[in-house]
Amino acid sequence: MGDSEGAPAVRAVTARRRGRPRRTESDAAGTRDRILLAAREEFSERGYEKTSVRGIAKAAGVDSALVHHYFGTKEQVFEAAVEVAAAPALSAPDALAEGPLEDVGERLTRFIFGVWENPATRMPILAIVRSAVTNETAATVFRRLVAAQLLRRIADQLDLPDAELRTELAAAQLVGTAMLRYVIKVEPLASTDIEQIIARVAPVVQNHLTGP
């Protein structure tokens, strides 16, 4: 008789357990994206040194252990945030492959400044750049990612003995101009029409990449 009285309770507990929602791949992806967004904002506002995994977790509304589970250390979180933020710019080599080397300077210049001109892609990059220029660890992560996924891939397309140096000089021209225009906001560069800037910078980039 005792068994029969306890059976409904057992069934109720079992039913609740069976009805418990399971974590899906979309839930995991959503959590990961939320952590990355929080990390980007924390790195932007506090800089690399003052940002902590605990602070990122709090901003994302998750436990610190979950941040470690998805990304590992703070440096690895930063690297993941950099990769996501810089993704539009890192696809530049694909755009360069779509035309002849004779106008590669304009294509690269137009592509890079197109990324910077778009607020949706500019703000995440600005957030990461601010951390990279104030901390050596952050700068190392940023440099490693850019070198591996952007500069070397462009250099491979040039097929020249000094392709890496040429690519880095072209990148210096573009990055320097972008820093003055979008980060430091030096006038009149900051307010000059982007087409005028492209017209002046593209030939210099072209010369770095394919000139004598």
C-alpha positions in Angstrom: 0.0 0.0 0.0 2.9 2.3 0.8 4.3 1.7 -2.6 1.1 2.6 -4.4 0.9 5.9 -2.4 4.4 6.9 -3.3 4.0 6.1 -7.0 2.3 9.3 -8.1 5.0 11.4 -6.4 7.7 9.4 -8.2 5.9 9.8 -11.5 5.5 13.5 -10.9 9.3 13.9 -10.3 10.1 11.8 -13.3 7.7 13.9 -15.5 9.4 17.1 -14.3 12.8 15.7 -15.1 11.7 14.6 -18.5 10.2 18.0 -19.2 13.3 19.9 -18.3 14.5 21.9 -21.3 17.9 20.8 -22.6 20.6 23.2 -23.7 20.7 23.3 -27.5 23.4 24.3 -29.9 21.6 27.6 -30.5 21.6 28.3 -26.7 25.4 27.6 -26.6 26.0 29.9 -29.6 23.8 32.6 -28.1 25.8 32.4 -24.8 29.1 32.5 -26.6 28.1 35.5 -28.6 26.8 37.3 -25.5 30.2 36.7 -23.8 32.1 38.0 -26.9 30.0 41.1 -27.0 30.5 41.8 -23.3 34.2 41.1 -23.7 34.5 43.6 -26.5 32.7 46.3 -24.5 34.8 45.6 -21.4 38.1 45.7 -23.3 36.9 49.0 -25.0 35.9 50.7 -21.8 38.5 49.4 -19.3 41.4 48.5 -21.5 43.1 45.1 -21.5 44.8 45.3 -18.1 41.8 46.4 -16.1 39.4 43.9 -17.8 38.9 40.6 -15.9 37.2 37.3 -16.8 35.0 37.9 -13.8 34.0 41.4 -15.1 33.3 39.9 -18.6 31.1 37.2 -17.0 29.2 39.7 -14.9 28.5 41.9 -18.0 27.4 38.9 -20.0 25.2 37.6 -17.1 27.0 34.3 -16.8 29.3 32.5 -14.4 33.0 33.0 -14.8 33.4 29.2 -15.3 31.4 29.5 -18.4 33.8 32.1 -19.9 36.7 29.7 -19.2 34.7 26.9 -20.6 34.1 28.6 -24.0 37.4 30.5 -24.3 40.0 29.7 -21.7 42.2 32.6 -20.4 41.6 36.3 -20.7 44.2 36.4 -23.5 42.2 33.8 -25.4 38.9 35.7 -24.8 40.6 38.8 -26.2 41.9 36.9 -29.2 38.4 35.6 -30.0 37.0 39.1 -29.6 39.7 40.5 -32.0 38.9 37.8 -34.6 35.2 38.6 -34.5 35.7 42.4 -34.5 38.3 42.3 -37.3 36.5 39.7 -39.4 35.3 42.2 -42.1 38.9 43.6 -42.6 40.4 40.1 -42.5 38.5 39.2 -45.6 40.4 41.8 -47.6 42.6 39.1 -49.4 39.5 37.5 -50.8 38.5 40.9 -52.4 42.0 41.4 -53.8 41.8 38.1 -55.6 38.9 39.3 -57.7 41.0 41.6 -60.1 44.4 42.3 -61.7 47.4 43.5 -59.7 47.4 46.7 -61.8 44.6 48.2 -59.6 45.2 46.2 -56.4 46.1 49.4 -54.5 42.7 51.0 -55.1 40.8 47.8 -54.4 42.6 47.3 -51.1 42.3 50.9 -50.1 38.7 51.1 -51.0 38.0 47.8 -49.2 39.7 48.8 -45.9 38.2 52.3 -45.8 34.8 50.8 -46.5 35.2 48.8 -43.3 36.2 51.9 -41.4 33.4 54.1 -42.9 30.7 51.7 -41.8 29.7 52.4 -38.2 28.6 48.8 -37.7 32.1 47.5 -38.5 34.1 50.5 -37.3 33.0 50.5 -33.7 34.1 46.9 -32.9 37.5 47.5 -34.5 37.9 50.7 -32.5 37.2 48.9 -29.3 39.9 46.3 -30.0 42.4 48.8 -31.3 42.2 50.9 -28.1 43.2 47.8 -26.0 45.9 46.8 -28.5 47.7 50.2 -28.4 47.8 50.3 -24.6 48.9 46.8 -23.6 51.7 44.7 -25.0 49.9 41.4 -24.5 46.9 42.7 -26.3 49.1 44.1 -29.1 50.9 40.7 -29.5 47.5 38.9 -29.9 46.3 41.6 -32.4 49.6 41.5 -34.3 49.6 37.7 -34.5 46.1 37.5 -35.8 46.6 40.3 -38.4 49.9 38.9 -39.6 48.5 35.4 -40.0 45.1 36.1 -41.5 45.7 39.4 -43.4 49.3 40.4 -44.3 50.6 36.9 -45.2 47.6 36.1 -47.3 48.0 39.4 -49.3 51.8 38.8 -49.6 51.1 35.3 -51.1 49.1 36.9 -53.9 52.0 39.3 -54.9 54.5 36.6 -55.8 57.5 38.9 -55.3 60.7 38.3 -53.4 60.0 41.1 -50.9 56.3 40.6 -50.8 56.0 40.6 -47.0 57.8 44.0 -46.7 55.7 45.5 -49.4 52.5 44.3 -47.8 53.5 45.6 -44.4 54.4 49.0 -45.9 51.0 49.2 -47.6 49.3 48.2 -44.3 51.3 50.9 -42.5 50.0 53.5 -44.9 46.4 52.3 -44.5 46.5 51.8 -40.7 48.3 55.1 -40.1 45.7 57.0 -42.2 42.8 55.2 -40.5 44.2 56.0 -37.0 44.5 59.7 -37.8 41.1 59.9 -39.3 38.9 57.6 -37.1 40.8 57.3 -33.8 42.7 60.6 -33.3 40.4 62.5 -35.6 43.0 65.0 -36.9 41.5 67.7 -39.1 41.1 68.2 -42.0 41.7 64.5 -42.6 38.9 63.4 -40.3 36.3 65.4 -42.2 37.6 65.1 -45.8 35.4 63.2 -48.3 36.4 59.5 -48.3 36.7 59.5 -52.1 39.3 62.2 -52.0 41.3 60.2 -49.4 41.1 57.0 -51.5 42.2 58.9 -54.6 45.3 60.1 -52.7 46.2 57.0 -50.7 45.5 54.3 -53.3 48.5 55.2 -55.6 50.8 55.1 -52.6 49.5 51.7 -51.6 49.8 50.5 -55.2 53.4 51.6 -55.3 54.2 49.8 -52.1 52.7 46.6 -53.5 53.8 46.5 -57.1 56.2 49.4 -57.7 59.9 49.1 -58.3 
